[in-house]
């Protein structure tokens, strides 16, 4: 079973990384953070975010997951899975 604290911590880290990657304002950061709803989070921005995630968490995200990780919840879920596999 996944630890609620690690899930919460990872959620905050992912949100902070999205804010940093797309240079969001506080207002933008408080809204829904998902592909297509964040300025700059288009297909190219998605690749930038994946690179940032890989560097931040020291892991490689398989290409088959790219269409699956389109919001904070899915990024957290898949990152926890990948980290548990290591």
N, CA and C atoms as a LAMMPS dump frame, in Angstrom:
ITEM: TIMESTEP
0
ITEM: NUMBER OF ATOMS
258
ITEM: BOX BOUNDS ff ff ff
-5.0000000000000000e+02 5.0000000000000000e+02
-5.0000000000000000e+02 5.0000000000000000e+02
-5.0000000000000000e+02 5.0000000000000000e+02
ITEM: ATOMS id mol type element x y z
1 1 1 N 0.848 -1.188 0
2 1 2 C 0 0 0
3 1 3 C 0.888 1.245 0
4 2 1 N 0.49 2.235 -0.76
5 2 2 C 1.355 3.412 -0.857
6 2 3 C 1.157 4.334 0.332
7 3 1 N 2.217 4.933 0.754
8 3 2 C 2.243 5.822 1.902
9 3 3 C 1.583 7.146 1.516
10 4 1 N 0.605 7.577 2.335
11 4 2 C -0.125 8.809 2.03
12 4 3 C 0.804 10.014 2.028
13 5 1 N 1.78 10.032 2.938
14 5 2 C 2.713 11.157 2.98
15 5 3 C 3.556 11.222 1.722
16 6 1 N 4.05 10.072 1.24
17 6 2 C 4.871 10.101 0.038
18 6 3 C 4.035 10.525 -1.162
19 7 1 N 2.768 10.113 -1.189
20 7 2 C 1.869 10.52 -2.277
21 7 3 C 1.654 12.026 -2.242
22 8 1 N 1.407 12.55 -1.046
23 8 2 C 1.195 13.983 -0.875
24 8 3 C 2.451 14.779 -1.219
25 9 1 N 3.601 14.296 -0.749
26 9 2 C 4.869 14.962 -1.055
27 9 3 C 5.136 14.962 -2.554
28 10 1 N 4.898 13.827 -3.186
29 10 2 C 5.133 13.719 -4.62
30 10 3 C 4.177 14.619 -5.385
31 11 1 N 2.931 14.68 -4.947
32 11 2 C 1.94 15.567 -5.566
33 11 3 C 2.446 17 -5.54
34 12 1 N 2.946 17.442 -4.384
35 12 2 C 3.456 18.813 -4.254
36 12 3 C 4.671 19.039 -5.143
37 13 1 N 5.565 18.043 -5.212
38 13 2 C 6.755 18.171 -6.056
39 13 3 C 6.382 18.246 -7.527
40 14 1 N 5.419 17.427 -7.943
41 14 2 C 4.98 17.444 -9.346
42 14 3 C 4.34 18.789 -9.673
43 15 1 N 3.493 19.273 -8.79
44 15 2 C 2.867 20.586 -9.013
45 15 3 C 3.928 21.682 -9.133
46 16 1 N 4.909 21.659 -8.242
47 16 2 C 5.982 22.666 -8.272
48 16 3 C 6.783 22.565 -9.569
49 17 1 N 7.005 21.355 -10.036
50 17 2 C 7.761 21.158 -11.275
51 17 3 C 6.977 21.67 -12.487
52 18 1 N 5.678 21.452 -12.484
53 18 2 C 4.832 21.968 -13.567
54 18 3 C 4.861 23.494 -13.564
55 19 1 N 4.737 24.086 -12.386
56 19 2 C 4.77 25.552 -12.254
57 19 3 C 6.094 26.087 -12.776
58 20 1 N 7.197 25.431 -12.39
59 20 2 C 8.528 25.872 -12.828
60 20 3 C 8.703 25.69 -14.339
61 21 1 N 8.331 24.515 -14.848
62 21 2 C 8.534 24.211 -16.266
63 21 3 C 7.791 25.185 -17.173
64 22 1 N 6.561 25.51 -16.783
65 22 2 C 5.737 26.374 -17.634
66 22 3 C 5.666 27.815 -17.137
67 23 1 N 6.506 28.14 -16.142
68 23 2 C 6.608 29.501 -15.616
69 23 3 C 5.227 30.089 -15.325
70 24 1 N 4.472 29.386 -14.485
71 24 2 C 3.111 29.789 -14.174
72 24 3 C 3.073 30.818 -13.05
73 25 1 N 2.068 31.668 -13.104
74 25 2 C 1.825 32.62 -12.018
75 25 3 C 1.11 31.879 -10.885
76 26 1 N 0.984 32.548 -9.745
77 26 2 C 0.27 31.943 -8.612
78 26 3 C -1.173 31.62 -8.98
79 27 1 N -1.809 32.501 -9.742
80 27 2 C -3.193 32.261 -10.163
81 27 3 C -3.284 31.022 -11.052
82 28 1 N -2.375 30.92 -12.004
83 28 2 C -2.372 29.773 -12.914
84 28 3 C -2.046 28.483 -12.164
85 29 1 N -1.168 28.582 -11.171
86 29 2 C -0.749 27.403 -10.406
87 29 3 C -1.894 26.839 -9.573
88 30 1 N -2.846 27.683 -9.218
89 30 2 C -3.964 27.24 -8.404
90 30 3 C -5.066 26.577 -9.195
91 31 1 N -5 26.681 -10.508
92 31 2 C -6.041 26.082 -11.336
93 31 3 C -5.704 24.621 -11.642
94 32 1 N -6.564 24.01 -12.42
95 32 2 C -6.344 22.612 -12.794
96 32 3 C -5.078 22.508 -13.645
97 33 1 N -4.171 21.64 -13.234
98 33 2 C -2.906 21.48 -13.949
99 33 3 C -2.972 20.212 -14.791
100 34 1 N -3.272 20.416 -16.071
101 34 2 C -3.347 19.278 -16.981
102 34 3 C -3.004 19.718 -18.399
103 35 1 N -2.591 18.751 -19.206
104 35 2 C -2.24 18.971 -20.602
105 35 3 C -3.374 19.731 -21.29
106 36 1 N -3.021 20.784 -22.001
107 36 2 C -4.003 21.557 -22.751
108 36 3 C -4.658 22.679 -21.976
109 37 1 N -4.633 22.614 -20.621
110 37 2 C -5.259 23.678 -19.835
111 37 3 C -4.23 24.63 -19.235
112 38 1 N -2.962 24.28 -19.366
113 38 2 C -1.87 25.107 -18.854
114 38 3 C -1.173 25.762 -20.041
115 39 1 N -0.968 27.085 -19.999
116 39 2 C -0.258 27.736 -21.097
117 39 3 C 1.114 27.1 -21.327
118 40 1 N 1.357 26.655 -22.54
119 40 2 C 2.631 26.046 -22.881
120 40 3 C 2.647 24.539 -22.772
121 41 1 N 1.634 23.959 -22.109
122 41 2 C 1.597 22.495 -21.975
123 41 3 C 0.885 21.9 -23.177
124 42 1 N 1.611 21.959 -24.289
125 42 2 C 1.177 21.345 -25.538
126 42 3 C 2.092 20.149 -25.778
127 43 1 N 2.155 19.645 -27.002
128 43 2 C 2.972 18.443 -27.247
129 43 3 C 4.456 18.681 -26.966
130 44 1 N 4.975 19.834 -27.367
131 44 2 C 6.389 20.144 -27.103
132 44 3 C 6.6 20.383 -25.605
133 45 1 N 5.68 21.1 -24.998
134 45 2 C 5.769 21.34 -23.564
135 45 3 C 5.697 20.046 -22.767
136 46 1 N 4.929 19.086 -23.269
137 46 2 C 4.805 17.792 -22.597
138 46 3 C 6.16 17.077 -22.569
139 47 1 N 6.882 17.143 -23.677
140 47 2 C 8.213 16.523 -23.734
141 47 3 C 9.148 17.233 -22.753
142 48 1 N 9.076 18.55 -22.696
143 48 2 C 9.9 19.308 -21.739
144 48 3 C 9.596 18.876 -20.309
145 49 1 N 8.3 18.719 -20.004
146 49 2 C 7.906 18.313 -18.662
147 49 3 C 8.418 16.908 -18.342
148 50 1 N 8.317 15.991 -19.283
149 50 2 C 8.795 14.622 -19.066
150 50 3 C 10.298 14.623 -18.769
151 51 1 N 11.056 15.411 -19.515
152 51 2 C 12.499 15.513 -19.267
153 51 3 C 12.745 16.046 -17.852
154 52 1 N 12.015 17.058 -17.449
155 52 2 C 12.153 17.616 -16.104
156 52 3 C 11.8 16.573 -15.043
157 53 1 N 10.733 15.817 -15.272
158 53 2 C 10.339 14.764 -14.329
159 53 3 C 11.427 13.706 -14.207
160 54 1 N 11.972 13.299 -15.344
161 54 2 C 13.03 12.281 -15.334
162 54 3 C 14.253 12.773 -14.568
163 55 1 N 14.629 14.027 -14.775
164 55 2 C 15.788 14.581 -14.07
165 55 3 C 15.508 14.746 -12.583
166 56 1 N 14.332 15.226 -12.244
167 56 2 C 13.98 15.46 -10.843
168 56 3 C 13.931 14.169 -10.028
169 57 1 N 13.372 13.115 -10.626
170 57 2 C 13.153 11.874 -9.878
171 57 3 C 14.14 10.768 -10.246
172 58 1 N 15.101 11.073 -11.113
173 58 2 C 16.14 10.112 -11.444
174 58 3 C 15.626 8.823 -12.041
175 59 1 N 14.696 8.946 -12.959
176 59 2 C 14.104 7.759 -13.577
177 59 3 C 13.876 8.022 -15.053
178 60 1 N 13.567 6.964 -15.763
179 60 2 C 13.239 7.069 -17.176
180 60 3 C 11.76 6.736 -17.352
181 61 1 N 11.051 7.61 -18.026
182 61 2 C 9.629 7.382 -18.268
183 61 3 C 9.488 6.751 -19.649
184 62 1 N 8.947 5.536 -19.719
185 62 2 C 8.797 4.864 -21.015
186 62 3 C 7.871 5.656 -21.939
187 63 1 N 8.176 5.63 -23.225
188 63 2 C 7.386 6.406 -24.189
189 63 3 C 5.922 5.991 -24.216
190 64 1 N 5.63 4.717 -23.921
191 64 2 C 4.227 4.287 -23.947
192 64 3 C 3.385 4.98 -22.865
193 65 1 N 4.049 5.56 -21.851
194 65 2 C 3.322 6.265 -20.795
195 65 3 C 3.03 7.724 -21.13
196 66 1 N 3.685 8.268 -22.124
197 66 2 C 3.525 9.699 -22.418
198 66 3 C 2.068 10.104 -22.628
199 67 1 N 1.266 9.334 -23.37
200 67 2 C -0.136 9.743 -23.52
201 67 3 C -0.986 9.502 -22.27
202 68 1 N -0.415 8.818 -21.275
203 68 2 C -1.158 8.484 -20.056
204 68 3 C -0.958 9.51 -18.938
205 69 1 N 0.126 10.267 -18.994
206 69 2 C 0.454 11.182 -17.89
207 69 3 C 0.129 12.621 -18.305
208 70 1 N -1.15 12.953 -18.196
209 70 2 C -1.63 14.23 -18.711
210 70 3 C -2.138 15.194 -17.632
211 71 1 N -2.021 14.778 -16.379
212 71 2 C -2.4 15.668 -15.281
213 71 3 C -1.618 15.263 -14.032
214 72 1 N -1.765 16.034 -12.984
215 72 2 C -0.981 15.791 -11.77
216 72 3 C -1.24 14.392 -11.229
217 73 1 N -2.508 14.005 -11.125
218 73 2 C -2.835 12.701 -10.54
219 73 3 C -2.203 11.55 -11.311
220 74 1 N -2.294 11.592 -12.635
221 74 2 C -1.73 10.492 -13.423
222 74 3 C -0.205 10.503 -13.38
223 75 1 N 0.404 11.676 -13.318
224 75 2 C 1.867 11.748 -13.199
225 75 3 C 2.305 11.155 -11.864
226 76 1 N 1.612 11.512 -10.789
227 76 2 C 1.951 10.981 -9.464
228 76 3 C 1.776 9.469 -9.441
229 77 1 N 0.654 8.995 -9.951
230 77 2 C 0.37 7.552 -9.947
231 77 3 C 1.452 6.766 -10.685
232 78 1 N 1.78 7.205 -11.901
233 78 2 C 2.759 6.48 -12.711
234 78 3 C 4.177 6.627 -12.159
235 79 1 N 4.479 7.783 -11.568
236 79 2 C 5.801 7.97 -10.968
237 79 3 C 5.968 7.044 -9.774
238 80 1 N 4.947 6.925 -8.954
239 80 2 C 5.024 5.998 -7.813
240 80 3 C 5.218 4.572 -8.294
241 81 1 N 4.525 4.183 -9.345
242 81 2 C 4.699 2.824 -9.908
243 81 3 C 6.128 2.621 -10.391
244 82 1 N 6.645 3.586 -11.134
245 82 2 C 8.001 3.465 -11.68
246 82 3 C 9.031 3.423 -10.56
247 83 1 N 8.848 4.226 -9.541
248 83 2 C 9.8 4.253 -8.435
249 83 3 C 9.757 2.954 -7.627
250 84 1 N 8.606 2.331 -7.553
251 84 2 C 8.497 1.086 -6.8
252 84 3 C 9.099 -0.092 -7.567
253 85 1 N 9.22 0.055 -8.893
254 85 2 C 9.792 -0.999 -9.711
255 85 3 C 11.318 -1.024 -9.648
256 86 1 N 11.917 0.086 -9.212
257 86 2 C 13.387 0.176 -9.175
258 86 3 C 13.969 -0.606 -8.031
